[in-house]
Amino acid sequence: MKNTEDILRQLQDQYPEQQQFRQAVADVFQSIVPYVNATEKYQTCALLDQLLVPDRVIEFRVSWQDGAGDYHVNRGWRVQHNNALGAYKGGLRFHPAANLDTFKFLAFEQTFKNALTGLPMGGGKGGSDFDPKGKSDADVLRFCQAFMLKLNRFIGPEQDVPAGDIGVGSREIGYLFGAYKQISGVFNGVLTGKPPASGGSHIRKEATGYGCVYFLQAMLKQQDLSLKDQTFVVSGAGNVAIYTVEKLLQQQARVITMSDSSGTLLAKDGLTEAHLKVIKQTKEVERGSLTAVADEFAEIDFIKGKKPWSQTCDVAIPCATQNELELQDAKQLKSNGVQVIAEAANMPLTSEATEYLKEQGVLLGPSKAVNAGGVAVSGLERTQNALLQSWSSEKVDEQLKNIMQDIHQACVTHGKEEGRIDYIKGANIAAFVKLADAMLFQGIG
């Protein structure tokens, strides 16, 4: 019989510097180890041990020259965690704080998230410590070409299909796709997140945010609640946050915050579509700070250097980055009446915050379920590429909604306990069952 504590001690000895990876494993294994110990067919092939070790970790040097003639060296990674369910699938992240720990945790999470979608996708993640902020389009292009020169041999439409993530938006995806096409000499679906004119899917940019709201809608309905009766605080101002807010506003919900690295935008009477239009222009086009949005509207305040978690709300949606919501934030949210937290970013709650909120009876929607909409539409993009088709926004949105509702139902099925639903347990076990059954069928890999 496996013991979660022994497994975590083993990981601590093996990877003392990889705190985020160990945190992600702990989150999943606390749910699935008891399930494995109670299910005889999963006590073979060292399934848990296989899930602890990626299929492969690729690390490489990215040397490039900027427009001023200066040379730079960055590090690149691709962690291909598990392909029992299909080709590796997961985003590329460009961020100066990125490291191997970042990508191991993200790839591990991605494997379980992709399993929940029901689409034929394994899990992987990668990127670089390159920082695109403040760089010219020409310098970003030069870096993306140098990055793809090293990555191209490890990816392909039936091998590994990257997408975007933090720091990798439509600009970067376009440059990476163009570089791959030049290197390989073929036009195929090796990257998702492309614009529809280049073989991409409609609503891919919106998908993670929209999917979050569809899942949250199902969570609230399970509690006989509706979106428009709640007050929401949202962190972040990237794609996930923007399109989460857009979909919430479409459903007549009251959203009072968004945030970026400089502080929190606060609209006490609720953000409007007019506000969101300016936010999109500021963040997506000008790549500026939310302070500019506050300057434009008298009814909006900007709280410099603060996160949004001190505001009174019914539902909190962290959309920014991992471990952004800490124990003290959780206590503040609880004292301000929060009932539901939906993790739209990857692992945005610290372990301490998660445990506290669970003890307090706050309903938690885990990231591997809540933010699966992005990779779900990436999977649909792969299908469109394979069929040489382009589906309408309405068709993609309908399929996205169905996938998120199916994920919610899987979480409910596996997470029911003593008159309540543990969505974290439900998501982890539902994903594990799909993975484990495929791994057992294929034997030790």
KAMO-V295021 format. One record per residue. N is the residue number from 0. RES is the residue in one letter. OMEGA is omega in degrees with one decimal (999 if undefined). Layout:
BEGIN
n->[N;N]
res->[RES;RES]
omega->[OMEGA;OMEGA]
END
This chain:
BEGIN
n->[0;1;2;3;4;5;6;7;8;9;10;11;12;13;14;15;16;17;18;19;20;21;22;23;24;25;26;27;28;29;30;31;32;33;34;35;36;37;38;39;40;41;42;43;44;45;46;47;48;49;50;51;52;53;54;55;56;57;58;59;60;61;62;63;64;65;66;67;68;69;70;71;72;73;74;75;76;77;78;79;80;81;82;83;84;85;86;87;88;89;90;91;92;93;94;95;96;97;98;99;100;101;102;103;104;105;106;107;108;109;110;111;112;113;114;115;116;117;118;119;120;121;122;123;124;125;126;127;128;129;130;131;132;133;134;135;136;137;138;139;140;141;142;143;144;145;146;147;148;149;150;151;152;153;154;155;156;157;158;159;160;161;162;163;164;165;166;167;168;169;170;171;172;173;174;175;176;177;178;179;180;181;182;183;184;185;186;187;188;189;190;191;192;193;194;195;196;197;198;199;200;201;202;203;204;205;206;207;208;209;210;211;212;213;214;215;216;217;218;219;220;221;222;223;224;225;226;227;228;229;230;231;232;233;234;235;236;237;238;239;240;241;242;243;244;245;246;247;248;249;250;251;252;253;254;255;256;257;258;259;260;261;262;263;264;265;266;267;268;269;270;271;272;273;274;275;276;277;278;279;280;281;282;283;284;285;286;287;288;289;290;291;292;293;294;295;296;297;298;299;300;301;302;303;304;305;306;307;308;309;310;311;312;313;314;315;316;317;318;319;320;321;322;323;324;325;326;327;328;329;330;331;332;333;334;335;336;337;338;339;340;341;342;343;344;345;346;347;348;349;350;351;352;353;354;355;356;357;358;359;360;361;362;363;364;365;366;367;368;369;370;371;372;373;374;375;376;377;378;379;380;381;382;383;384;385;386;387;388;389;390;391;392;393;394;395;396;397;398;399;400;401;402;403;404;405;406;407;408;409;410;411;412;413;414;415;416;417;418;419;420;421;422;423;424;425;426;427;428;429;430;431;432;433;434;435;436;437;438;439;440;441;442;443;444]
res->[M;K;N;T;E;D;I;L;R;Q;L;Q;D;Q;Y;P;E;Q;Q;Q;F;R;Q;A;V;A;D;V;F;Q;S;I;V;P;Y;V;N;A;T;E;K;Y;Q;T;C;A;L;L;D;Q;L;L;V;P;D;R;V;I;E;F;R;V;S;W;Q;D;G;A;G;D;Y;H;V;N;R;G;W;R;V;Q;H;N;N;A;L;G;A;Y;K;G;G;L;R;F;H;P;A;A;N;L;D;T;F;K;F;L;A;F;E;Q;T;F;K;N;A;L;T;G;L;P;M;G;G;G;K;G;G;S;D;F;D;P;K;G;K;S;D;A;D;V;L;R;F;C;Q;A;F;M;L;K;L;N;R;F;I;G;P;E;Q;D;V;P;A;G;D;I;G;V;G;S;R;E;I;G;Y;L;F;G;A;Y;K;Q;I;S;G;V;F;N;G;V;L;T;G;K;P;P;A;S;G;G;S;H;I;R;K;E;A;T;G;Y;G;C;V;Y;F;L;Q;A;M;L;K;Q;Q;D;L;S;L;K;D;Q;T;F;V;V;S;G;A;G;N;V;A;I;Y;T;V;E;K;L;L;Q;Q;Q;A;R;V;I;T;M;S;D;S;S;G;T;L;L;A;K;D;G;L;T;E;A;H;L;K;V;I;K;Q;T;K;E;V;E;R;G;S;L;T;A;V;A;D;E;F;A;E;I;D;F;I;K;G;K;K;P;W;S;Q;T;C;D;V;A;I;P;C;A;T;Q;N;E;L;E;L;Q;D;A;K;Q;L;K;S;N;G;V;Q;V;I;A;E;A;A;N;M;P;L;T;S;E;A;T;E;Y;L;K;E;Q;G;V;L;L;G;P;S;K;A;V;N;A;G;G;V;A;V;S;G;L;E;R;T;Q;N;A;L;L;Q;S;W;S;S;E;K;V;D;E;Q;L;K;N;I;M;Q;D;I;H;Q;A;C;V;T;H;G;K;E;E;G;R;I;D;Y;I;K;G;A;N;I;A;A;F;V;K;L;A;D;A;M;L;F;Q;G;I;G]
omega->[177.4;177.8;-175.6;-177.7;179.4;178.9;-178.6;175.3;177.0;178.9;177.7;178.5;-176.2;-173.7;-176.2;-176.9;-173.9;-175.5;-178.0;177.7;-179.8;177.4;179.3;178.5;-179.2;-179.5;-176.9;-172.1;175.4;177.3;-168.0;179.9;176.3;179.0;177.6;-179.3;179.7;-175.7;-169.5;-173.6;179.8;-179.2;-178.4;178.3;179.5;-174.8;-178.3;179.0;177.5;-178.2;-179.4;-174.7;178.0;174.0;175.7;174.6;-178.2;177.5;-175.0;177.4;175.1;178.8;-177.6;-177.6;-178.7;-175.6;178.7;179.5;179.3;-179.4;179.9;175.4;174.9;175.4;176.6;179.4;163.6;177.2;177.8;-167.5;-174.8;179.3;179.4;-176.8;-179.3;178.8;177.1;-178.0;178.9;-169.6;170.7;-179.8;173.4;-178.3;-175.5;180.0;-178.0;177.2;-177.0;178.0;178.7;-172.5;174.5;179.0;-179.1;179.6;176.8;178.0;-176.8;179.1;-179.3;178.3;-178.1;177.7;-178.8;-175.6;-175.4;178.7;-176.2;-176.2;168.8;-175.8;175.3;178.1;-180.0;179.2;-173.8;173.2;173.1;178.8;-178.9;-178.2;178.1;179.4;175.1;176.0;-178.0;179.1;176.3;176.7;-179.4;179.7;-177.9;178.1;178.1;179.2;-178.2;176.8;179.1;-174.5;-164.8;-175.4;-176.2;-176.9;179.5;-173.2;176.6;-177.0;-177.8;-173.6;179.4;175.5;178.5;175.5;178.7;179.0;178.4;178.9;-175.5;177.9;-177.2;178.1;178.2;-179.9;180.0;179.8;178.0;178.7;179.0;-178.9;178.5;-178.6;-173.1;-177.1;179.7;177.0;178.8;-174.1;-176.5;177.0;173.0;-172.4;177.5;172.5;-178.7;-179.2;178.2;176.8;179.8;-179.2;169.0;-179.9;175.3;-179.3;-177.3;-162.1;-177.7;178.5;178.2;-180.0;176.3;-177.8;177.9;178.6;180.0;177.7;178.4;176.8;-178.3;178.2;177.4;179.0;-178.3;177.5;177.3;-177.8;-171.6;177.1;-172.0;170.5;-173.0;164.3;-176.8;171.8;179.2;177.2;174.6;-177.5;-174.7;-178.6;-176.5;-174.3;165.9;179.5;179.6;-179.1;176.7;179.3;176.4;179.8;176.4;176.2;179.7;-179.9;-173.2;-178.8;158.4;-177.3;168.9;-174.5;-178.5;179.1;-173.0;173.3;-176.3;175.4;-171.8;178.9;178.4;175.4;178.4;177.1;177.0;175.8;-175.9;177.9;179.2;177.0;178.4;179.6;-177.1;-173.1;-173.9;-176.3;-175.3;-176.9;-177.3;-178.4;177.3;176.1;179.8;179.3;178.5;179.1;-174.9;-175.8;-178.5;-176.0;-179.9;176.0;174.2;-178.6;-172.8;173.2;-177.0;173.1;-173.2;-167.4;178.1;-177.1;177.7;-177.1;172.1;-175.6;175.2;-179.6;175.1;-174.8;-169.2;-173.0;-176.8;175.4;179.3;-177.1;-173.4;-174.9;-179.2;175.5;179.4;179.4;178.3;178.8;-179.1;179.6;178.7;170.0;-179.2;179.2;-174.4;171.3;178.5;-175.8;-179.7;171.3;177.1;177.3;-175.3;178.7;171.7;178.9;-178.8;178.5;179.4;-178.4;-180.0;-176.8;175.6;179.1;-178.7;177.2;176.4;-179.2;-175.9;172.0;-173.9;-173.5;-176.3;174.8;-173.1;-175.1;179.2;-176.9;180.0;-179.0;176.1;179.2;171.5;176.4;177.0;175.4;176.6;179.7;178.6;178.0;-178.4;-178.6;-174.9;-179.4;172.7;-176.6;179.6;176.1;-177.5;179.9;179.5;-179.0;178.9;177.9;176.5;-179.9;179.5;179.6;-179.1;176.4;176.6;177.4;178.1;-179.0;177.6;177.8;178.8;-177.9;-176.0;-175.2;180.0;175.0;173.9;174.5;177.8;179.7;173.0;-175.5;178.5;177.4;-177.6;179.7;-177.8;-177.7;178.9;178.9;-178.3;-178.4;178.2;179.9;-174.6;179.5;177.9;-179.1;177.8;179.3;-175.8;-179.1;-177.9;-176.7;999]
END
